[in-house]
Amino acid sequence: MLDHQLAPLDEAITIDQLTVAPYPIYRRLRAEAPVMRVKSVGRTFLTKASDCKWVKDTPEIFSSDDPNTPMKRAFLAHTLMRKDGKEHLAERMSMAPALMPKTIQEVWTPLYRQFADEYLDRLPRGEVVDLHRDLSAPIAARILAHILGIPEATDEQMIFWSQALIDGAGNFGWLPGPFEVSDRANAEMDLMLAKAIARVRAEPDRSALSVMVNAENPIPESQMIANIKIAIGGGINEPRDALSTIVFGFLTEPEQLEEVRRTAKWGPAFEEGVRWVAPIQASSRLVMEDVEIRGFHIPKGDTVMTIQASANHDEELFDHPERFDVFRAKNPHQAFGSGPHHCGGAHIARRTVGAVMLEALFERFPNMTLPDPEAVLWRGFGFRGPINLPVRLG
């Protein structure tokens, strides 16, 4: 192989194709070109699990501070998602007490159980409802609002803000429309957060905002606000999409559901759902020095994109990866990332969706069915999940 040979360039793959049906594309790339420059996205795609993990675990070469992503424009801030080293750690740790296992167990899990009952009570037995819209999204919004310290935010506001930020951060085509929406969301969040900061300063609680505001050495207020926004952006879609994905998986694999209900192994079901369709599908990293991956030269200043959606379907690690299978012997998925930027909300998602909601939902509606699996639409390139889930409750 010639020295400094660049990875092959693909000019055919479109962002629309990646949004509607990415998995066949990733399967082909894993087999034929696991290191591929994709012109439409302006990134070098890495589709093998080992490459994705190595990049995430090596921040000294692959920096999160990628100036070419739309995230900064969408959030109107330089968030901790795009920081490295001590700066990233300081901001991450500023929220950590609100996300510790002890706080989850003592404060958030009991509250979530209460919300689960309330939101399940609203659902009409015997009717067809959109479970994604009527349960997965609003309950994810409600618990997150309390965890973050903005319980006054309505479910509708939280859902709108989250989607606006996600659409803006994933706007790799740099279209003006998504940024106009994210600007409106930012303005609304700024107004509410200013009041919430004053409230938790006067009356501290165990929320993320209160922990940051009342810290002994607080981070700048602008970064507190950016932290809350990044948590809104990622903290609804992950548990929302995980819940809807797992319900779809179970309703299309009823024998698996029957066995999990018998054994109460809801935890492995959660892990399989986020492997099968990763809520966060791809992440960008800025290359800090010339490096070689699979014999190809990746120059300093390039941007690689770890496709964890593809890593989670890597045939070297997973048998029949395209199938939802809660009984896998091993499941080394990368849905929550790896390295310093491992998802801070992973434990909460596991405890709420995995340990509470799945069991509560199927206990309440043991005869739930999916009238038409083909009616469920899946969308998203950077973030992915079903956008509807019509089920009959029984």
C-alpha positions as CSV (number, residue, x, y, z in Angstrom):
1,M,0.0,0.0,0.0
2,L,1.3,3.4,-0.9
3,D,2.4,5.7,1.9
4,H,-0.2,8.2,3.0
5,Q,-2.9,6.6,1.0
6,L,-6.2,8.2,2.0
7,A,-9.3,6.2,2.7
8,P,-11.6,5.8,-0.3
9,L,-14.1,8.5,-0.9
10,D,-17.8,7.8,-1.3
11,E,-19.8,10.4,-3.2
12,A,-23.1,8.4,-3.5
13,I,-24.3,8.0,0.1
14,T,-26.7,10.8,1.1
15,I,-27.7,12.1,4.5
16,D,-31.3,11.2,3.5
17,Q,-30.3,7.6,3.0
18,L,-28.5,7.5,6.3
19,T,-31.6,9.0,8.0
20,V,-34.1,6.5,6.5
21,A,-32.2,3.2,6.3
22,P,-28.6,3.3,7.5
23,Y,-28.1,-0.3,8.6
24,P,-27.7,-1.9,5.1
25,I,-25.2,0.9,4.3
26,Y,-23.2,0.1,7.4
27,R,-23.3,-3.6,6.7
28,R,-21.8,-3.0,3.3
29,L,-19.1,-0.6,4.7
30,R,-18.1,-3.1,7.4
31,A,-17.5,-5.7,4.7
32,E,-16.0,-3.6,1.9
33,A,-14.7,-0.3,3.3
34,P,-14.7,0.0,7.1
35,V,-12.7,3.3,6.8
36,M,-14.6,5.5,4.3
37,R,-14.7,9.2,3.6
38,V,-18.3,10.1,3.1
39,K,-18.6,13.3,1.1
40,S,-22.2,14.2,2.0
41,V,-21.3,14.2,5.8
42,G,-17.8,15.5,5.4
43,R,-16.5,12.8,7.8
44,T,-14.4,9.7,7.6
45,F,-16.7,6.9,8.8
46,L,-15.4,4.1,11.0
47,T,-17.8,1.2,11.1
48,K,-16.0,-1.6,12.9
49,A,-16.4,-2.0,16.7
50,S,-12.7,-2.1,17.5
51,D,-11.9,1.1,15.6
52,C,-14.8,2.9,17.2
53,K,-13.7,1.9,20.7
54,W,-10.1,2.7,20.1
55,V,-11.0,6.3,18.9
56,K,-13.3,6.9,21.9
57,D,-10.6,5.5,24.3
58,T,-7.8,7.6,22.9
59,P,-8.8,11.3,23.4
60,E,-5.2,12.5,23.1
61,I,-5.3,11.7,19.4
62,F,-9.1,12.0,18.8
63,S,-10.5,15.2,20.4
64,S,-14.1,15.8,21.1
65,D,-13.5,19.5,20.4
66,D,-14.5,19.3,16.7
67,P,-15.1,22.8,15.5
68,N,-16.8,21.5,12.3
69,T,-19.9,20.0,14.0
70,P,-23.2,21.9,14.1
71,M,-23.5,21.3,17.8
72,K,-22.0,24.6,18.9
73,R,-24.3,26.5,16.5
74,A,-27.3,24.5,17.7
75,F,-26.7,25.0,21.4
76,L,-25.2,28.5,21.1
77,A,-22.5,27.3,23.5
78,H,-19.3,25.3,23.7
79,T,-20.7,22.4,25.7
80,L,-18.9,19.7,27.6
81,M,-19.6,17.3,24.8
82,R,-17.0,19.1,22.8
83,K,-14.4,19.4,25.5
84,D,-11.5,17.2,26.6
85,G,-9.3,16.6,29.6
86,K,-9.5,18.7,32.8
87,E,-12.0,21.1,31.3
88,H,-14.4,18.3,30.3
89,L,-13.9,16.5,33.6
90,A,-14.7,19.6,35.7
91,E,-18.0,20.3,33.9
92,R,-19.0,16.6,33.9
93,M,-18.2,16.3,37.7
94,S,-20.2,19.4,38.5
95,M,-23.4,17.5,37.8
96,A,-22.2,14.1,39.0
97,P,-23.7,14.2,42.5
98,A,-27.2,14.3,41.0
99,L,-26.5,11.3,38.9
100,M,-24.8,9.1,41.5
101,P,-26.2,5.6,42.1
102,K,-27.2,6.6,45.7
103,T,-29.1,9.7,44.5
104,I,-30.7,7.6,41.7
105,Q,-31.8,5.0,44.3
106,E,-33.0,7.4,47.0
107,V,-34.5,10.2,44.9
108,W,-35.1,9.5,41.2
109,T,-36.2,5.8,41.1
110,P,-39.1,6.3,43.6
111,L,-40.1,9.4,41.8
112,Y,-40.0,7.6,38.5
113,R,-42.2,4.8,39.9
114,Q,-44.7,7.4,40.9
115,F,-44.7,8.9,37.4
116,A,-44.9,5.5,35.8
117,D,-48.1,4.8,37.6
118,E,-49.5,8.2,36.7
119,Y,-48.7,8.0,33.0
120,L,-49.8,4.4,32.7
121,D,-53.1,5.4,34.3
122,R,-53.8,7.8,31.4
123,L,-53.6,5.1,28.7
124,P,-57.0,3.7,27.5
125,R,-57.1,-0.1,27.7
126,G,-58.5,-1.8,24.6
127,E,-57.6,1.1,22.2
128,V,-54.9,1.7,19.7
129,V,-52.5,4.5,21.0
130,D,-49.2,5.9,19.8
131,L,-47.1,4.6,22.7
132,H,-44.1,6.7,21.5
133,R,-46.0,9.9,21.7
134,D,-48.3,9.1,24.6
135,L,-45.8,7.4,27.0
136,S,-42.2,7.1,25.9
137,A,-41.6,10.8,25.2
138,P,-43.6,12.4,28.0
139,I,-42.4,10.2,30.9
140,A,-38.8,10.7,29.7
141,A,-39.4,14.4,29.7
142,R,-41.0,14.4,33.2
143,I,-38.3,12.6,35.1
144,L,-35.6,14.5,33.3
145,A,-37.2,17.9,34.2
146,H,-37.0,16.9,37.9
147,I,-33.4,15.4,37.7
148,L,-32.2,18.6,36.0
149,G,-34.0,21.0,38.4
150,I,-36.6,22.5,36.2
151,P,-39.8,20.7,37.2
152,E,-41.8,23.7,36.1
153,A,-41.0,22.9,32.5
154,T,-44.0,21.1,30.8
155,D,-43.6,17.7,29.0
156,E,-44.4,19.5,25.8
157,Q,-41.7,22.2,26.4
158,M,-39.0,19.5,27.3
159,I,-39.9,17.4,24.2
160,F,-39.8,20.5,21.9
161,W,-36.5,21.7,23.3
162,S,-34.9,18.3,23.1
163,Q,-35.9,17.7,19.5
164,A,-34.9,21.2,18.5
165,L,-31.4,20.7,19.9
166,I,-31.0,17.2,18.5
167,D,-32.1,18.4,15.0
168,G,-29.8,21.3,15.2
169,A,-26.8,19.3,16.4
170,G,-27.4,16.7,13.7
171,N,-27.8,19.3,11.0
172,F,-24.7,18.2,9.1
173,G,-26.1,19.8,5.9
174,W,-26.1,23.2,7.7
175,L,-29.6,24.0,6.6
176,P,-31.0,27.2,8.1
177,G,-34.4,25.8,9.2
178,P,-33.2,23.6,12.0
179,F,-31.1,26.4,13.5
180,E,-34.0,28.8,13.4
181,V,-35.9,26.3,15.6
182,S,-33.0,25.7,17.9
183,D,-32.6,29.4,18.4
184,R,-36.2,29.7,19.5
185,A,-35.7,26.7,21.9
186,N,-32.5,28.3,23.3
187,A,-34.4,31.6,24.0
188,E,-37.1,29.8,25.9
189,M,-34.7,27.7,27.9
190,D,-32.6,30.7,28.9
191,L,-35.7,32.4,30.3
192,M,-36.7,29.4,32.4
193,L,-33.2,28.6,33.6
194,A,-32.6,32.1,34.8
195,K,-35.6,31.8,37.2
196,A,-34.7,28.2,38.1
197,I,-31.2,29.2,39.1
198,A,-32.5,31.8,41.5
199,R,-35.0,29.3,43.0
200,V,-32.4,26.6,43.7
201,R,-30.0,29.2,45.1
202,A,-32.7,30.1,47.6
203,E,-34.0,26.6,48.1
204,P,-31.3,23.9,47.3
205,D,-32.4,20.4,46.4
206,R,-30.7,17.3,44.9
207,S,-31.2,18.2,41.3
208,A,-28.3,18.8,38.8
209,L,-28.9,22.5,38.6
210,S,-28.9,22.9,42.4
211,V,-25.8,20.8,42.8
212,M,-24.0,23.0,40.2
213,V,-25.3,26.4,41.6
214,N,-24.5,25.6,45.2
215,A,-21.1,24.0,44.7
216,E,-18.2,25.1,46.8
217,N,-16.3,26.1,43.6
218,P,-19.0,26.5,41.0
219,I,-18.4,26.4,37.3
220,P,-19.4,29.6,35.4
221,E,-23.1,30.1,35.1
222,S,-22.9,30.1,31.3
223,Q,-21.5,26.5,31.5
224,M,-24.2,25.4,34.0
225,I,-26.8,26.5,31.4
226,A,-24.9,24.7,28.6
227,N,-24.7,21.6,30.8
228,I,-28.5,21.6,31.4
229,K,-29.1,22.1,27.7
230,I,-26.8,19.2,26.7
231,A,-28.7,17.0,29.2
232,I,-32.0,18.1,27.7
233,G,-30.7,17.3,24.2
234,G,-29.6,13.8,25.1
235,G,-31.6,13.0,28.2
236,I,-35.0,12.6,26.6
237,N,-34.3,10.8,23.3
238,E,-32.1,8.1,24.8
239,P,-34.7,6.7,27.3
240,R,-37.6,7.6,25.0
241,D,-36.2,5.8,22.0
242,A,-34.8,2.9,24.1
243,L,-38.3,2.2,25.6
244,S,-40.1,2.4,22.2
245,T,-37.4,0.2,20.5
246,I,-37.6,-2.5,23.2
247,V,-41.4,-2.5,23.2
248,F,-41.3,-3.0,19.4
249,G,-38.7,-5.7,19.8
250,F,-40.8,-7.6,22.3
251,L,-44.0,-7.3,20.4
252,T,-42.4,-8.7,17.3
253,E,-40.7,-11.5,19.3
254,P,-43.5,-12.5,21.7
255,E,-41.7,-15.7,22.8
256,Q,-38.8,-13.6,24.1
257,L,-41.3,-11.3,26.0
258,E,-43.0,-14.4,27.6
259,E,-39.6,-15.7,28.8
260,V,-38.5,-12.3,30.1
261,R,-41.7,-11.8,32.0
262,R,-41.2,-15.3,33.5
263,T,-37.6,-14.6,34.6
264,A,-37.9,-10.8,35.2
265,K,-34.6,-10.3,33.2
266,W,-35.5,-6.8,32.1
267,G,-32.0,-5.6,32.4
268,P,-30.6,-7.7,29.5
269,A,-33.6,-6.6,27.5
270,F,-32.7,-3.0,28.0
271,E,-29.1,-3.6,26.9
272,E,-30.2,-5.5,23.8
273,G,-32.6,-2.7,22.8
274,V,-29.9,0.0,22.9
275,R,-27.6,-2.4,21.0
276,W,-30.1,-3.2,18.3
277,V,-31.0,0.4,17.5
278,A,-28.5,2.7,19.3
279,P,-30.3,5.9,20.3
280,I,-27.1,7.9,19.6
281,Q,-25.8,6.4,16.3
282,A,-22.7,8.4,15.5
283,S,-20.1,10.7,17.1
284,S,-17.5,13.0,15.7
285,R,-13.8,13.3,16.7
286,L,-11.2,15.8,15.5
287,V,-7.9,14.1,14.6
288,M,-5.1,15.8,16.5
289,E,-2.1,14.2,14.8
290,D,-1.5,12.1,11.7
291,V,-2.7,8.6,12.3
292,E,-3.2,5.3,10.4
293,I,-6.3,3.2,10.6
294,R,-6.5,-0.1,8.7
295,G,-3.6,1.0,6.5
296,F,-5.2,4.3,5.6
297,H,-3.7,7.7,6.4
298,I,-5.9,9.9,8.4
299,P,-4.4,13.4,8.4
300,K,-4.3,15.8,11.3
301,G,-7.3,18.1,11.1
302,D,-9.6,15.5,9.6
303,T,-12.8,14.5,11.4
304,V,-13.6,10.9,12.0
305,M,-17.0,9.6,12.8
306,T,-17.4,6.6,15.0
307,I,-20.6,4.8,13.9
308,Q,-21.6,3.1,17.1
309,A,-24.8,1.9,15.4
310,S,-22.5,-0.1,13.1
311,A,-20.2,-1.1,15.9
312,N,-23.2,-2.6,17.7
313,H,-23.9,-4.8,14.6
314,D,-20.3,-5.9,14.0
315,E,-20.4,-9.5,12.9
316,E,-17.1,-10.2,14.6
317,L,-18.9,-9.6,18.0
318,F,-22.5,-10.4,17.4
319,D,-24.3,-13.3,15.8
320,H,-27.4,-12.3,13.8
321,P,-26.8,-8.7,14.8
322,E,-29.9,-7.4,12.8
323,R,-32.2,-9.4,15.2
324,F,-33.5,-8.3,18.5
325,D,-32.4,-11.1,20.8
326,V,-32.4,-10.5,24.6
327,F,-30.7,-13.9,25.2
328,R,-27.3,-13.0,23.8
329,A,-24.5,-14.6,25.9
330,K,-22.4,-11.5,25.4
331,N,-23.4,-8.0,24.5
332,P,-20.4,-5.6,24.4
333,H,-22.4,-2.8,22.8
334,Q,-21.2,0.8,22.5
335,A,-24.5,2.5,22.7
336,F,-23.4,4.6,25.7
337,G,-20.0,5.3,24.2
338,S,-16.6,4.6,25.7
339,G,-13.8,6.4,27.4
340,P,-14.0,9.9,29.1
341,H,-17.3,10.7,27.3
342,H,-19.2,7.6,28.3
343,C,-22.8,8.7,28.7
344,G,-23.4,10.3,32.1
345,G,-27.1,9.4,32.0
346,A,-26.5,5.6,31.3
347,H,-27.3,4.6,34.9
348,I,-30.5,6.6,35.0
349,A,-31.7,5.1,31.8
350,R,-30.9,1.6,33.0
351,R,-32.7,2.1,36.3
352,T,-35.8,3.9,34.9
353,V,-36.5,2.2,31.6
354,G,-34.7,-1.1,32.3
355,A,-35.6,-1.7,35.9
356,V,-39.0,0.1,36.2
357,M,-41.0,1.0,33.1
358,L,-40.7,-2.1,31.0
359,E,-42.0,-4.4,33.7
360,A,-44.7,-1.9,34.8
361,L,-45.9,-1.5,31.2
362,F,-46.2,-5.2,30.4
363,E,-47.7,-5.8,33.9
364,R,-50.4,-3.2,33.2
365,F,-51.0,-4.3,29.6
366,P,-50.0,-8.0,29.4
367,N,-51.9,-8.5,26.1
368,M,-50.6,-5.5,24.3
369,T,-50.2,-6.1,20.5
370,L,-48.6,-4.4,17.5
371,P,-51.4,-4.3,14.9
372,D,-49.1,-3.4,12.0
373,P,-45.3,-3.5,12.5
374,E,-44.9,-1.9,9.0
375,A,-46.7,1.2,10.2
376,V,-43.8,2.0,12.6
377,L,-41.4,4.5,11.1
378,W,-37.7,4.6,12.1
379,R,-35.7,7.8,11.4
380,G,-32.4,9.4,12.2
381,F,-28.7,9.5,11.3
382,G,-27.0,11.0,14.4
383,F,-29.9,10.0,16.7
384,R,-32.3,7.2,15.8
385,G,-35.4,5.5,17.0
386,P,-39.0,5.0,16.0
387,I,-41.0,8.2,15.5
388,N,-44.3,6.4,16.2
389,L,-45.5,3.2,17.8
390,P,-49.2,2.4,17.3
391,V,-50.1,-0.5,19.7
392,R,-53.3,-1.9,20.9
393,L,-53.4,-1.9,24.7
394,G,-54.8,-5.0,26.3
